[in-house]
Amino acid sequence: MMKLLFPLLTFCFLSFPLLTEVVAPQWDQLGGVSKERKQPKLSLETFSSGKFQARFEKWFINTLGIRTPLVKTDNQLNYSIFSQLFSSTKGKAILGNDGHLIEKSYLLRAQGVLYPKKKVLKERIRELKALSELLTSQGKSLIILISANKPALYPELIPSLYRVDDSFKNPEAPLPFLIEKLNAAGVPVIDGPAVLRRHAVNFEDSFFAPTGTHWNELGACLIVSELAQTISKIDSTFSGSLKCDVDGKRQTPLQMDRDLLSVANLWFPKKLIKPTPKVVRNFTPHPENSRERILFVGTSFLWSLFHHLDKAPFFSHRDMYYYFKRSVPFPRGKVTPIKRKESRWITRALKSKYIVLEVNEGFIHRLGHGFPKRVLEQGQS
């Protein structure tokens, strides 16, 4: 009897995941997890190199319905018992101080450990100066927007476990160097972190929601206000403005202020939600018959800006080249993948009078995401 028991238990253990696919309910896909949708194809080359085995394992694990409840249960236990989000190091976020979720990718850069080489920054500055001169000759304006990130703006939220000793930090901060050189070259720069620090004395609320990785509704409003002021300084014909005030709290934050909840993968994520400031906007419109087009080339930090900007009576059309990989126009048009070699994307970009290049302060070496170089190449051809 005992000889049969071990093989039987082994069979039950190995077949359990497959049985759950038949009898278990269909669970939602885990947040922040890329899913291998198609079963990888087997070939001699992929098998001998080990690629097939790795892809098959990822596909098999991600397609198991039982994985979602197991991961959520593990994460919930870690949060409820140990005040941590994940038992492994593969999680995309950590639980910071005061109940703030922090995206891992910003932690080291926010503390000055990972930083771009000065040679790379000088190349970006050269490209931006050349692009600014080209646009100016055509009656257009280039604006650089540096977006803030939570652990850099609020270092006190970083838990002691993730804090880095000063001896590992870069003594020469790259962001001031970039801004100084761009200002010297006559390229307008909106220093988002500095703007928010300047406004901090006027507001009791922070500019990042505990459950968000991007600036919150209030922070985004203040940046849009700064953008309008910057455009009015470089273009005397522009008269739009925006004033941001706070009127109470949102007990349930906007979706854009809850974007990190999904990657936490908890059974009870609402326990992390805290009220956020409710913003009241006061626009001074720009005359409708003289509104121009504006283009943004940048990252996901732009979405929260568009929450305000797309309601602003400032521009006739707003386009976005998301990481210079996808076009997201407003108020008309459809989302379209960008093939950088196609000249039509540069031709379309140059229809805008204002071109804003946004990048996060932790990744300033990626400023423009290849857009300036592509414009200059087409302009010289």
C-alpha positions in Angstrom: 0.0 0.0 0.0 2.8 2.4 0.9 4.5 1.7 -2.4 1.4 2.9 -4.3 0.9 6.0 -2.0 4.0 7.9 -3.0 3.4 7.6 -6.8 -0.3 8.5 -6.3 0.6 11.6 -4.3 3.2 12.6 -6.9 0.7 12.3 -9.7 -1.9 14.4 -7.8 0.7 17.1 -7.1 1.9 17.3 -10.7 -1.6 17.1 -12.2 -3.1 19.7 -9.8 -2.4 22.8 -12.0 -4.0 21.0 -15.0 -7.1 20.0 -13.0 -7.6 23.5 -11.9 -7.8 24.7 -15.5 -10.8 22.5 -15.9 -12.7 23.1 -12.7 -11.4 26.5 -11.4 -13.1 29.8 -12.4 -11.4 32.0 -14.9 -9.3 34.7 -13.1 -8.3 38.0 -14.4 -4.8 38.5 -15.7 -2.3 39.7 -13.1 -1.4 43.3 -13.3 2.0 44.2 -14.5 2.6 40.8 -15.9 3.3 40.4 -19.6 1.5 37.4 -21.0 2.9 35.1 -23.6 -0.3 34.7 -25.7 0.8 32.2 -28.3 2.3 28.8 -27.5 6.0 29.0 -28.7 6.8 26.9 -31.7 9.3 24.1 -31.4 12.3 24.0 -33.7 15.7 22.4 -33.6 17.4 25.8 -33.3 15.2 27.1 -30.4 15.3 23.8 -28.6 19.1 23.5 -28.8 19.6 27.1 -27.7 17.2 26.7 -24.8 14.9 29.5 -26.0 12.0 27.1 -26.5 12.2 25.7 -23.0 12.3 29.2 -21.5 9.4 30.5 -23.6 7.4 27.4 -23.0 7.8 27.7 -19.2 6.8 31.3 -19.3 3.8 30.6 -21.5 2.7 27.6 -19.4 3.0 29.5 -16.1 1.2 32.6 -17.4 -1.7 30.6 -18.9 -2.4 28.7 -15.7 -5.6 30.0 -14.2 -4.6 29.0 -10.7 -1.6 31.4 -10.8 -3.6 34.5 -10.2 -5.2 33.5 -6.9 -1.9 31.9 -5.7 0.1 35.1 -6.4 -2.6 37.4 -4.9 -2.8 35.2 -1.8 1.0 35.3 -1.4 1.1 39.1 -1.9 -1.8 39.7 0.5 -0.1 37.6 3.3 3.2 39.5 2.8 1.4 42.9 3.0 -0.9 42.0 5.9 1.7 40.2 8.0 5.1 41.7 7.0 4.1 45.1 5.5 5.7 44.1 2.2 4.3 43.7 -1.3 6.2 40.7 -2.7 8.1 37.7 -1.3 10.3 37.7 -4.4 12.5 40.4 -5.9 10.7 40.4 -9.2 7.9 42.7 -8.1 7.6 46.1 -9.9 6.8 48.1 -6.8 7.6 48.3 -3.1 5.7 49.5 -0.1 7.3 52.8 0.9 6.8 54.8 4.0 3.4 56.3 4.9 1.6 53.7 2.8 3.1 54.9 -0.5 3.7 52.5 -3.3 6.9 53.2 -5.2 7.9 51.9 -8.6 11.2 50.1 -8.3 12.7 51.4 -11.5 13.0 54.9 -10.0 14.6 54.0 -6.6 18.3 53.9 -7.5 18.1 56.8 -10.0 16.2 58.9 -7.5 19.2 58.5 -5.1 21.9 59.3 -7.7 23.3 55.8 -8.1 22.4 55.1 -11.7 23.1 58.2 -13.8 23.9 58.9 -17.5 27.3 59.6 -18.8 28.2 63.2 -19.5 29.2 62.2 -23.0 25.6 61.0 -23.7 24.1 64.2 -22.2 26.3 66.4 -24.3 25.1 64.5 -27.4 21.5 65.1 -26.4 22.2 68.8 -25.8 23.8 69.1 -29.2 20.7 67.5 -30.9 18.3 69.6 -28.9 20.1 72.8 -29.7 20.1 72.0 -33.4 16.5 71.0 -33.3 15.5 74.2 -31.5 17.4 76.3 -34.1 15.6 74.5 -37.0 12.2 74.9 -35.4 12.8 78.6 -34.7 13.8 79.2 -38.3 10.3 77.9 -39.2 8.4 80.0 -36.7 8.0 77.1 -34.2 9.1 76.5 -30.6 10.8 73.6 -28.8 10.1 73.2 -25.1 11.8 70.6 -22.8 9.7 69.2 -19.9 11.4 67.3 -17.1 8.9 65.2 -15.2 9.4 64.5 -11.5 9.2 61.0 -9.9 8.0 60.2 -6.4 11.1 58.9 -4.6 13.2 61.8 -6.0 10.7 64.5 -4.9 9.9 62.8 -1.6 13.0 60.8 -0.6 11.6 60.4 2.9 9.2 57.9 1.5 12.0 55.5 0.6 12.2 52.7 3.3 15.5 52.3 5.1 16.0 48.9 3.4 16.2 50.6 0.0 18.3 53.6 1.0 21.7 54.0 -0.6 24.8 55.2 1.3 26.1 58.6 0.1 29.4 57.1 -0.9 27.6 55.4 -3.9 25.9 58.5 -5.1 27.1 60.7 -8.1 28.5 63.9 -6.6 27.8 65.7 -9.9 24.0 65.8 -10.4 23.3 65.4 -14.1 19.9 67.2 -14.2 21.3 70.7 -13.2 24.1 70.2 -15.9 21.5 69.4 -18.6 19.3 72.4 -17.6 22.2 74.8 -17.5 23.5 73.8 -20.9 20.0 74.0 -22.5 19.3 77.4 -21.0 22.7 78.6 -22.3 21.7 77.3 -25.7 18.4 79.2 -25.6 16.2 76.1 -25.3 13.2 76.6 -22.9 13.1 74.1 -20.1 10.3 73.4 -17.6 12.0 71.9 -14.6 9.1 69.9 -13.3 10.7 68.9 -9.9 11.6 72.5 -9.2 8.1 73.7 -10.2 6.5 71.4 -7.7 8.9 72.2 -4.9 8.2 75.9 -5.5 4.4 75.3 -5.2 4.8 73.0 -2.1 4.5 76.0 0.2 1.1 76.8 -1.2 -0.5 73.4 -0.8 -0.9 71.1 2.1 -1.3 68.1 -0.2 1.5 66.2 -1.9 1.8 66.0 -5.6 1.9 62.1 -5.8 -0.9 59.9 -4.7 0.0 56.9 -2.4 -1.2 54.5 -5.0 0.2 56.4 -8.1 3.5 56.4 -9.8 2.9 59.6 -11.8 2.2 63.1 -10.5 -1.3 63.3 -9.2 -4.2 65.5 -10.4 -2.9 68.5 -8.5 0.7 68.1 -9.6 -0.3 67.6 -13.2 -2.5 70.7 -13.1 0.4 72.9 -11.8 2.7 71.6 -14.6 0.1 72.4 -17.3 -0.2 75.9 -15.7 3.6 76.2 -16.0 3.5 75.1 -19.6 1.0 77.8 -20.5 3.2 80.4 -18.8 6.3 79.2 -20.6 4.5 79.3 -24.0 3.3 82.8 -23.3 6.8 83.9 -22.6 8.3 82.6 -25.8 5.2 83.5 -27.9 3.7 86.9 -27.2 0.6 86.0 -29.3 -0.4 83.2 -26.8 -2.7 84.3 -24.1 -4.0 81.1 -22.4 -3.5 80.5 -18.7 -4.6 78.1 -16.0 -5.0 78.5 -12.3 -5.2 75.4 -10.0 -7.0 75.3 -6.7 -8.0 72.5 -4.3 -11.6 72.1 -3.1 -11.8 69.2 -0.7 -10.9 65.6 -1.2 -11.7 62.8 -3.6 -12.4 59.8 -1.4 -11.9 57.6 -4.4 -8.9 58.9 -6.4 -9.0 59.1 -10.2 -7.8 56.1 -12.1 -4.6 57.9 -13.0 -3.9 58.2 -9.3 -4.4 54.4 -8.7 -2.1 53.1 -11.5 0.2 51.2 -9.1 -2.6 49.3 -7.4 -2.9 46.8 -10.3 0.8 45.7 -10.1 0.4 45.2 -6.3 -1.9 42.2 -7.1 -3.6 42.1 -3.8 -7.0 40.6 -2.8 -7.9 43.8 -0.9 -6.1 46.7 -2.8 -8.6 49.3 -1.6 -7.0 49.2 1.9 -4.1 51.2 0.3 -6.3 53.9 -1.1 -6.3 57.3 0.6 -8.1 60.5 -0.3 -6.5 62.8 -2.8 -6.9 66.5 -3.5 -9.9 67.5 -5.7 -8.6 70.0 -8.2 -10.6 73.0 -9.5 -9.3 74.5 -12.7 -9.8 78.1 -13.8 -8.9 78.6 -17.5 -8.2 81.8 -19.3 -8.8 80.8 -22.9 -6.8 81.6 -26.0 -8.9 83.1 -28.8 -10.4 80.2 -30.8 -9.6 81.6 -34.2 -5.9 81.8 -33.5 -5.3 78.5 -31.7 -2.3 76.5 -32.9 -1.3 72.8 -32.8 0.9 71.3 -30.1 2.8 68.0 -30.2 4.2 66.1 -27.2 6.9 63.4 -27.5 7.3 61.6 -24.2 6.3 59.1 -21.6 3.4 58.0 -19.5 3.8 61.1 -17.3 1.9 62.9 -20.1 -1.4 61.1 -19.5 -2.1 63.0 -16.3 -1.3 66.3 -18.0 -3.8 65.5 -20.8 -6.5 65.1 -18.1 -6.3 68.9 -17.8 -4.8 70.0 -21.1 -7.4 68.3 -23.2 -10.0 70.4 -21.5 -8.1 73.6 -21.9 -9.2 76.1 -24.5 -5.6 76.7 -25.7 -4.9 74.6 -28.8 -6.7 73.5 -31.9 -5.1 70.0 -31.8 -3.0 68.0 -29.5 -0.9 65.1 -30.7 1.3 62.7 -28.8 4.2 60.6 -30.0 4.3 58.1 -27.1 8.0 57.2 -26.7 8.1 58.0 -30.4 6.5 54.6 -31.0 2.8 55.4 -31.2 0.7 58.4 -32.2 -2.2 59.4 -29.9 -4.0 62.4 -31.4 -6.7 64.6 -29.8 -9.5 65.5 -30.4 -9.7 63.6 -33.7 -7.8 60.6 -35.1 -6.9 57.1 -34.1 -4.0 55.6 -32.2 -1.4 54.5 -34.8 2.0 52.8 -34.5 4.9 54.9 -35.7 7.4 53.6 -38.1 10.3 56.0 -37.6 11.7 55.7 -41.1 8.5 57.0 -42.6 8.8 60.7 -43.4 5.1 61.3 -42.8 5.6 61.3 -39.0 8.1 64.2 -39.2 6.0 66.0 -41.7 3.0 65.7 -39.4 5.0 66.8 -36.4 6.2 70.0 -38.1 2.6 71.1 -38.5 2.6 71.9 -34.8 3.8 75.3 -33.7 4.8 74.0 -30.3 6.8 70.8 -29.8 7.2 69.6 -26.2 9.8 66.8 -25.4 9.1 65.2 -22.0 11.3 62.9 -20.1 11.5 61.8 -16.4 14.3 63.2 -14.3 15.7 59.7 -13.7 16.1 59.0 -17.4 17.2 62.3 -18.9 19.7 60.6 -21.3 16.6 59.3 -23.2 15.3 62.8 -23.8 13.5 63.0 -27.1 13.5 59.2 -27.6 15.2 59.5 -30.9 12.8 62.2 -32.3 15.3 65.1 -32.5 17.8 63.0 -34.4 15.1 61.8 -36.9 13.9 65.4 -37.5 17.4 66.6 -38.1 18.1 63.7 -40.5 15.0 64.4 -42.6 15.7 68.1 -42.5 19.2 67.6 -44.0 18.1 65.1 -46.7 
